[in-house]
Amino acid sequence: MAPVAGEKELPNALPHTTATQVPLRRLQRSMDARHLIMIALGGVIGSGLFLSSGYTISQAGPLGAIIAYLIGALVVYLVMACLGELAIAYPVSGAFHIYAARSIGPATGFTTAWLYWLCWVVALGSEFTASGILMQRWFPAVPVWLWCLIFAAVLFLLNAISARVFGEAEFWFSLIKVVAIVGLIVLGGAAIFGITPLSAEHPPAILFSNFETPDGLFPGGFSGVIVTALAVFYAFSGSELIGVAAGETKDPAKNIPKALRSTVLRLVVLFVGAIAVVAAILPYEQASVTSSPFVDVFEYVGVPFAADIMNFVIITALLSAGNSGLFSCARMLFSLAEEGHAPQRLAYLTKRGVPIVALTVSILIGLVSLLTSIIAPGTVYLVLVSIAGFAVVAVWMSIVASQFFHRRAFVRDGGDIKTLAYRTPLYPALPIVAFALLFISIVAIAFDPNQVAALYFGVPFVGACYLYFWWRHGRKRQADDASAAPVGAGASE
């Protein structure tokens, strides 16, 4: 895992234990910047925007929802700015825990990896289930479980062939979603000013009259905006997938910064633009009762077959998120195995450089997660979902903290920051501000009854990971250090 030119490699926090197959077969750098951008968008844009944006507006009000998404976009930019420097310094697959292990400590890296893996494994089950339910609109006689198996098989094959096939599939999956959102922004934006060429009714210009609700601009108070902003952080989760794919990217020093900048810009335009249009067109009182605000807006502007079009788009969005999630899960397990923190068999690669064992384990556990949502929704599945929700912000905190300590160690060891291919701007203020905002959001969860379960289960899970790491690796390392100590003169390592 060599650093880029001009970058000093930090000492490994724990000796590597690499699988015997790994030196013969490596992950292939076959993805371009456009693949990275669409992978990140694929992980971010999902049912949260297409289905839940109306609920967001009902909680914070039209203007409050826009402000909440702007706050979320700011935090995403701060995290991505930190991620850029780390992803180029350590361009390896499943890199989040590598950043933390090298910059903070091996126990933090271990915990970060398992948090993020669990986050996406749980998401896989929910994506398959939701897709199967939506397919019943067209095929009511086909059971949901059968659709779940079909979708799981398709995503497994896309990931199992090669990283480039996965990247191409994710590019087109994400492109469908982006086209739908751009269509909503363009047609809905014109309708706000009374331009509706597709509509037979031609409603008049409404401008921004819906922003003033019976209870003022902020019907839930500014606290409603803050609580909504917490939910928006989770809505933006997935943007960090660029770091997961760093090890399979061509020319990471060039393509990763380009992808990061483009991803943040696209997220701001797509998310904030879509929310602004939905908030302007849908009356505030109706926002929370619609099944999909996108359907209502498309019907308002006169798009034919709006419900069927959006059903297809939402299914695509769910499968796209599942595709990115499965890729992330496999790379995280592969990277853990390379570090010696998971069974070595998980590091096995096919001739095309695909971690097939890690991929198989991830899809199977994802299906188990799906079963728990049916068999034990109020116990096991609740715990899994709560930890997954907590994991998003916890991983982001790990990224910004890793950048802070990485840069400090780099300068302390005599490194010249001018040689870095990408530098996080405004250091050290930027990572400190980012960490503070994320920490505040974690604390604020305790005051939201709908999200407090994330703390009940997330914090103990983190503690359990640290304890297990110390029990499994800490004591062994102490014993190794004792046995490796020089006995007399001339002893060497």
C-alpha positions in Angstrom: 0.0 0.0 0.0 2.4 2.6 -1.2 1.7 6.4 -0.8 1.7 8.7 -3.7 4.8 10.7 -4.7 5.8 13.0 -2.0 3.7 11.3 0.6 5.3 9.6 3.6 3.9 6.4 4.6 2.8 6.3 8.2 3.9 3.2 10.1 1.4 0.4 10.2 -0.5 0.2 13.5 -0.7 -3.6 13.2 1.4 -6.1 11.2 -0.4 -7.3 8.1 -1.4 -10.8 7.6 -2.1 -11.2 3.9 -3.9 -14.1 2.2 -1.7 -16.4 0.1 -3.7 -15.6 -3.0 -3.3 -11.9 -2.8 0.2 -11.4 -4.1 -0.8 -13.3 -7.3 -4.0 -11.4 -7.9 -4.7 -7.8 -7.2 -7.8 -5.6 -7.4 -7.8 -4.0 -10.9 -7.7 -0.2 -11.4 -10.4 -0.2 -14.2 -12.8 2.7 -13.2 -12.7 6.3 -14.4 -13.9 9.5 -12.7 -17.3 9.1 -14.3 -17.7 5.7 -12.7 -16.7 7.2 -9.3 -19.2 10.0 -9.6 -22.1 7.7 -10.5 -21.2 5.2 -7.8 -21.4 8.0 -5.2 -24.6 9.3 -6.7 -26.0 5.8 -6.8 -25.3 5.3 -3.1 -26.9 8.6 -2.2 -29.9 9.1 -4.4 -32.5 6.6 -3.3 -36.0 6.3 -1.7 -35.1 9.0 0.8 -35.4 11.6 -2.0 -38.1 10.0 -4.2 -40.4 8.9 -1.4 -39.6 10.7 1.9 -38.9 14.3 0.7 -42.6 15.1 1.4 -42.2 14.1 5.0 -39.1 16.2 5.3 -41.1 19.3 4.1 -43.9 18.5 6.5 -41.5 18.4 9.4 -39.5 21.6 8.7 -41.7 23.5 6.4 -40.9 24.3 2.7 -38.1 26.8 3.5 -36.9 24.8 6.5 -36.4 21.7 4.4 -34.3 23.6 1.9 -32.2 25.0 4.7 -31.8 21.5 6.2 -30.5 20.2 2.8 -28.1 23.1 2.5 -26.7 22.3 5.9 -26.4 18.6 4.9 -24.6 19.6 1.7 -22.2 21.7 3.7 -21.3 18.8 5.9 -20.9 16.5 2.9 -18.5 19.0 1.4 -16.4 19.1 4.6 -16.3 15.3 4.8 -15.4 15.0 1.1 -12.7 17.6 1.4 -11.1 15.4 4.1 -11.7 12.2 2.2 -9.9 13.5 -0.9 -6.5 13.8 0.8 -6.8 10.4 2.5 -8.1 8.6 -0.6 -5.0 9.7 -2.6 -2.6 9.0 0.3 -4.1 5.5 0.7 -5.6 4.5 -2.7 -6.8 1.1 -1.5 -10.1 -0.7 -1.7 -12.4 -0.4 1.4 -10.1 2.3 2.6 -12.1 3.9 5.5 -10.7 1.6 8.2 -7.2 1.9 6.6 -7.3 5.7 7.2 -8.4 5.2 10.8 -6.0 2.3 11.5 -3.0 4.2 10.2 -3.9 7.7 11.5 -5.8 7.0 14.8 -5.3 3.4 15.8 -6.0 -0.2 14.7 -9.0 -0.6 17.1 -10.7 2.5 15.6 -10.0 1.2 12.1 -11.5 -2.2 13.0 -14.6 -0.6 14.5 -15.1 1.7 11.5 -14.9 -1.2 9.1 -17.5 -3.3 10.9 -19.8 -0.3 11.4 -19.8 0.5 7.7 -20.1 -3.1 6.6 -23.2 -3.6 8.8 -24.7 -0.3 7.6 -24.8 -1.5 4.0 -25.6 -5.1 4.7 -28.8 -4.0 6.5 -29.5 -1.6 3.6 -29.3 -4.5 1.1 -32.3 -6.3 2.7 -34.4 -3.2 2.8 -33.6 -2.3 -0.9 -34.6 -5.7 -2.1 -37.8 -5.7 -0.1 -38.9 -2.3 -1.3 -38.1 -3.1 -4.9 -40.2 -6.3 -4.7 -43.1 -4.4 -3.2 -43.0 -1.8 -6.0 -42.8 -4.5 -8.7 -46.3 -5.7 -7.6 -47.8 -2.7 -9.2 -47.2 -4.5 -12.5 -47.0 -8.1 -11.4 -49.3 -8.5 -8.5 -49.3 -12.3 -8.7 -45.5 -12.6 -8.2 -44.6 -12.8 -4.5 -42.2 -10.2 -3.1 -39.7 -12.8 -1.9 -39.2 -14.0 -5.4 -38.4 -10.5 -6.7 -35.9 -10.2 -3.8 -34.1 -13.3 -4.9 -34.1 -12.2 -8.6 -32.7 -8.7 -7.7 -30.1 -10.2 -5.4 -29.0 -12.6 -8.1 -28.7 -9.8 -10.7 -26.7 -7.5 -8.4 -24.4 -10.4 -7.4 -23.7 -11.1 -11.1 -23.0 -7.5 -11.9 -20.5 -7.4 -9.0 -19.0 -10.8 -9.6 -17.9 -10.3 -13.3 -15.5 -7.4 -12.7 -15.2 -4.0 -11.1 -15.6 -2.3 -14.5 -18.9 -4.1 -15.2 -20.1 -3.0 -11.8 -19.0 0.6 -12.6 -20.8 0.6 -16.0 -24.0 -0.8 -14.5 -23.9 1.7 -11.7 -23.3 4.5 -14.2 -26.5 3.7 -16.2 -28.5 2.9 -13.0 -27.6 6.3 -11.6 -28.1 8.1 -14.9 -31.8 7.1 -14.9 -32.2 8.7 -11.5 -30.3 11.8 -12.4 -32.4 12.3 -15.6 -35.6 11.9 -13.5 -34.4 14.6 -11.0 -33.3 17.0 -13.8 -36.7 16.5 -15.5 -38.4 17.4 -12.2 -36.3 20.5 -11.7 -36.7 21.7 -15.3 -40.4 21.0 -15.7 -41.3 21.8 -12.2 -39.2 25.0 -12.2 -41.0 26.2 -15.3 -44.4 25.3 -13.8 -43.6 27.5 -10.8 -43.7 30.5 -13.2 -46.8 29.2 -15.0 -45.1 27.5 -17.9 -46.7 24.0 -18.4 -46.6 23.0 -22.1 -47.5 19.3 -21.3 -50.5 20.1 -19.1 -54.0 20.3 -20.5 -55.1 22.5 -17.5 -52.3 25.0 -17.6 -52.3 26.1 -14.0 -51.3 29.7 -13.2 -47.9 30.8 -11.8 -47.7 30.0 -8.1 -44.2 31.4 -7.6 -43.2 30.8 -4.0 -46.6 31.3 -2.3 -46.5 27.8 -0.7 -43.5 28.8 1.4 -45.7 30.9 3.7 -47.6 28.3 5.8 -50.4 29.0 8.3 -47.8 28.7 11.0 -45.2 30.9 9.4 -42.0 30.1 7.5 -40.9 27.6 10.1 -44.1 25.8 11.3 -42.1 23.4 13.5 -39.8 26.1 14.8 -36.1 26.1 14.1 -35.8 22.9 16.1 -37.8 21.2 13.4 -35.1 22.4 10.9 -32.3 20.9 13.1 -34.0 17.6 13.5 -34.6 17.4 9.8 -31.0 18.3 9.2 -30.0 15.2 11.2 -32.2 13.0 8.9 -30.6 14.8 5.9 -27.1 13.6 7.0 -28.4 10.1 6.6 -29.9 11.0 3.2 -26.5 12.1 2.0 -24.8 8.8 3.1 -23.2 7.0 0.3 -21.2 10.0 -1.0 -18.2 8.5 0.8 -18.3 5.4 -1.5 -15.6 7.2 -3.6 -13.2 6.2 -0.9 -14.3 2.6 -1.0 -13.6 2.4 -4.8 -10.2 4.2 -4.6 -8.3 1.0 -4.9 -9.9 0.2 -8.3 -9.6 3.7 -9.8 -7.3 4.6 -12.7 -4.9 7.4 -11.8 -6.4 8.1 -8.3 -4.4 11.4 -7.9 -6.2 12.8 -10.9 -9.6 11.1 -10.8 -10.5 11.1 -7.1 -10.3 14.9 -6.6 -12.2 15.4 -9.8 -14.9 12.9 -8.7 -15.2 14.5 -5.3 -15.7 18.0 -6.6 -18.2 16.9 -9.2 -20.1 14.7 -6.7 -20.6 17.5 -4.2 -21.7 19.9 -6.9 -24.2 17.5 -8.3 -25.6 16.6 -4.9 -26.2 20.2 -4.1 -27.9 21.0 -7.4 -30.0 17.7 -7.5 -31.1 17.5 -3.9 -31.6 21.2 -3.1 -33.1 21.9 -6.5 -35.5 19.0 -6.3 -36.6 19.9 -2.7 -37.1 23.5 -3.7 -39.4 22.5 -6.7 -41.4 20.0 -4.6 -41.8 22.6 -1.8 -42.9 25.3 -4.2 -45.5 23.2 -6.0 -47.0 20.9 -3.3 -49.1 22.7 -0.7 -47.5 22.3 2.7 -50.6 20.4 4.1 -50.4 17.8 1.4 -46.7 17.2 1.5 -46.7 14.5 4.2 -49.6 12.4 2.8 -48.4 11.8 -0.7 -46.8 8.4 -1.6 -44.2 10.1 -3.8 -43.9 13.9 -4.2 -42.2 13.3 -7.6 -45.4 11.6 -8.9 -47.5 14.6 -7.8 -45.2 17.1 -9.4 -45.0 15.2 -12.7 -48.8 14.9 -12.8 -49.1 18.6 -12.0 -46.9 19.5 -15.0 -48.8 17.1 -17.2 -46.3 14.2 -17.7 -48.2 11.2 -19.0 -48.0 7.9 -17.1 -46.3 9.8 -14.2 -47.0 7.1 -11.6 -45.6 4.3 -13.8 -42.5 6.3 -14.8 -41.7 7.1 -11.2 -42.3 3.5 -10.1 -39.6 2.4 -12.6 -37.3 5.2 -11.5 -37.7 4.4 -7.8 -37.0 0.7 -8.4 -33.9 1.7 -10.4 -32.9 3.9 -7.5 -33.2 1.2 -5.0 -31.3 -1.3 -7.1 -28.6 1.3 -7.7 -28.2 1.9 -4.0 -28.1 -1.9 -3.4 -25.5 -2.3 -6.2 -23.2 0.3 -4.6 -23.9 -1.2 -1.2 -22.9 -4.7 -2.2 -19.7 -3.4 -3.8 -18.9 -1.6 -0.6 -19.6 -4.6 1.6 -17.4 -6.9 -0.4 -14.5 -4.4 -0.5 -14.7 -3.8 3.2 -14.5 -7.5 4.1 -11.7 -8.0 1.6 -9.7 -5.1 3.2 -10.4 -6.5 6.7 -9.0 -9.8 5.7 -5.9 -8.2 4.2 -5.3 -6.5 7.5 -5.7 -9.8 9.4 -8.9 -8.7 11.1 -11.2 -11.2 9.3 -10.9 -14.8 8.0 -8.2 -14.9 5.3 -10.4 -16.7 2.9 -12.3 -13.4 2.4 -9.2 -11.9 0.7 -9.4 -14.4 -2.2 -9.6 -12.7 -5.6 -10.8 -14.1 -8.9 -8.7 -13.7 -12.1 -10.6 -10.5 -12.8 -9.7 -9.1 -9.4 -13.1 -9.6 -7.7 -13.2 -10.6 -4.0 -15.7 -13.3 -4.7 -15.8 -14.9 -1.3 -16.4 -11.5 0.5 -19.0 -10.8 -2.1 -20.8 -14.1 -1.5 -20.8 -13.7 2.3 -22.1 -10.1 2.0 -25.1 -11.0 -0.3 -26.0 -13.9 2.0 -25.9 -11.8 5.1 -27.9 -9.2 3.3 -30.6 -11.8 2.6 -30.5 -12.8 6.3 -31.1 -9.2 7.2 -34.1 -9.3 4.9 -35.4 -12.4 6.8 -35.0 -10.6 10.2 -37.2 -7.7 8.9 -40.0 -10.3 8.5 -39.4 -12.7 11.4 -38.1 -10.3 14.1 -38.9 -6.7 13.0 -39.2 -5.4 16.6 -36.1 -7.0 18.0 -33.2 -8.2 15.8 -34.0 -6.0 12.8 -34.6 -2.9 15.0 -31.1 -3.4 16.5 -29.5 -3.8 13.0 -31.3 -0.7 11.6 -30.4 1.4 14.6 -26.7 0.5 14.4 -26.8 1.1 10.6 -28.2 4.6 11.1 -25.7 5.5 13.7 -22.9 4.1 11.5 -23.2 6.8 8.9 -22.3 9.7 11.1 -19.8 7.7 13.0 -17.9 6.7 9.8 -17.9 10.4 8.7 -16.4 11.4 12.1 -13.7 8.7 11.6 -12.9 10.1 8.2 -12.4 13.8 9.3 -10.5 12.7 12.5 -8.2 10.5 10.3 -7.4 13.4 8.0 -6.6 15.7 11.0 -4.1 13.2 12.5 -2.8 12.1 9.1 -1.8 15.6 8.2 -0.3 16.3 11.6 1.8 13.2 11.5 2.9 13.9 7.9 4.2 17.4 8.8 5.7 16.1 12.0 7.7 13.5 10.1 9.1 16.2 7.8 6.7 16.0 4.9 6.1 19.0 2.6 2.4 19.6 2.1 3.2 21.2 -1.3 4.0 17.7 -2.6 0.5 16.4 -1.8 -1.5 15.7 -4.9 -4.6 17.0 -3.0 -4.7 19.0 0.2 -7.7 19.5 2.4 -8.3 23.3 2.4 -8.3 25.4 5.6 -6.5 22.8 7.7 -6.9 22.4 10.7 -10.1 24.4 10.9 -12.0 22.4 8.3 -11.7 18.9 9.9 -12.3 20.4 13.4 -15.5 22.1 12.3 -16.7 19.0 10.5 -16.0 16.8 13.5 -17.8 19.3 15.8 -20.9 19.4 13.6 -21.1 15.6 13.3 -20.6 15.2 17.0 -23.4 17.7 17.7 -25.7 15.7 15.4 -24.9 12.5 17.3 -25.7 14.2 20.6 -28.9 15.7 19.2 -30.2 12.3 18.3 -30.8 11.7 22.0 -33.6 14.4 21.8 -35.4 12.9 18.8 -37.7 10.0 19.8 -37.7 8.7 16.2 -33.9 8.4 16.1 -32.8 7.8 19.7 -32.6 4.0 19.2 -29.5 4.6 17.1 -27.7 5.7 20.3 -29.2 2.8 22.4 -27.7 0.2 20.1 -25.0 2.1 18.2 -22.8 3.2 21.2 -22.8 -0.3 22.8 -21.9 -1.8 19.4 -18.9 0.5 19.1 -17.8 -0.4 22.7 -18.2 -4.1 21.9 -16.0 -3.7 18.8 -13.2 -2.0 20.8 -13.4 -4.7 23.5 -13.3 -7.5 21.0 -10.3 -6.0 19.2 -8.4 -5.7 22.4 -9.3 -9.2 23.4 -8.4 -10.7 20.0 -5.5 -8.6 18.9 -4.3 -6.4 21.8 -3.2 -9.3 24.1 -1.7 -11.1 21.2 0.3 -8.0 20.2 1.6 -7.6 23.7 2.8 -11.2 23.7 4.4 -10.8 20.3 6.2 -7.6 21.4 7.5 -9.4 24.5 8.8 -12.4 22.5 10.3 -10.1 19.9 12.3 -8.0 22.4 16.1 -8.3 21.8 17.8 -10.6 24.3 21.3 -9.4 23.9 23.7 -7.4 21.8 23.3 -7.9 18.1 19.6 -8.9 18.3 17.7 -7.5 15.3 14.1 -7.3 14.2 
